[in-house]
Amino acid sequence: MKKEHTMSAVLTEEELKAKAVRYLKTQYGEDTVSMDIRSNDVEDGSGVLHVDCRVSVGGSQSDWTKWFTFKNGEVASMRWRMR
């Protein structure tokens, strides 16, 4: 029998990306066109996920480098810089 994931479980990069995509949509109304992980320093649900991404807002696309800070398995904050 497999053990259920707990909040302290290791999050896969796909799960981290999904949470980042959801954060961009709910906080900023951005649709993610693409997202590539540059570095993943998230351990036990906390740390920074550094990505390059392309987002779309109202049909207009733009390229960004973003740093998502995770705490307890959720995005707590984000920094960004246009590429």
C-alpha positions in Angstrom: 0.0 0.0 0.0 1.4 3.4 -1.0 1.7 6.1 1.6 -0.3 9.3 0.9 1.6 12.5 0.2 1.8 14.9 3.1 2.4 18.6 2.9 6.1 18.0 3.7 6.3 15.5 0.8 8.7 16.3 -2.0 7.0 18.2 -4.8 7.9 17.2 -8.3 9.0 19.9 -10.8 5.7 19.3 -12.6 3.8 20.0 -9.4 5.8 23.1 -8.7 5.2 24.4 -12.3 1.5 23.7 -11.9 1.4 25.7 -8.7 3.3 28.5 -10.4 1.0 28.5 -13.4 -2.1 28.6 -11.1 -0.5 31.5 -9.1 0.1 33.6 -12.3 -3.5 33.0 -13.3 -5.2 33.7 -10.0 -2.9 36.6 -8.9 -2.2 38.3 -12.2 -4.7 36.9 -14.8 -1.8 35.6 -16.8 -2.2 32.6 -19.1 1.1 30.6 -19.2 2.2 29.8 -22.8 5.4 28.1 -21.8 7.6 27.7 -18.7 11.1 26.3 -18.5 12.8 25.7 -15.1 16.2 27.3 -14.8 16.8 26.2 -11.2 14.8 24.4 -8.5 15.9 25.1 -4.9 12.6 24.0 -3.3 13.2 21.5 -0.6 10.5 20.1 1.7 8.0 22.6 0.1 10.1 25.7 0.7 12.6 27.5 -1.4 12.8 29.3 -4.8 11.8 28.0 -8.3 13.5 30.1 -11.0 11.9 29.9 -14.4 11.8 31.5 -17.9 8.3 31.8 -19.1 6.1 33.3 -21.8 2.7 34.6 -20.6 -0.4 35.9 -22.4 -2.7 38.6 -21.1 -5.6 39.7 -23.3 -3.9 38.1 -26.4 -0.6 40.0 -25.9 2.4 37.7 -25.1 5.6 38.7 -23.2 8.7 36.9 -22.0 9.8 36.9 -18.3 12.2 35.5 -15.9 10.4 34.8 -12.6 11.4 33.6 -9.2 8.6 31.9 -7.2 9.2 31.6 -3.5 7.5 28.6 -2.0 6.6 28.1 1.7 4.9 25.0 3.0 4.3 23.7 -0.6 2.5 26.9 -1.9 3.7 30.0 -3.7 4.2 32.7 -1.1 5.6 35.5 -3.4 7.2 36.1 -6.7 9.9 38.4 -8.2 10.1 39.0 -12.0 12.2 40.6 -14.7 11.2 41.0 -18.4 13.4 39.1 -20.8 
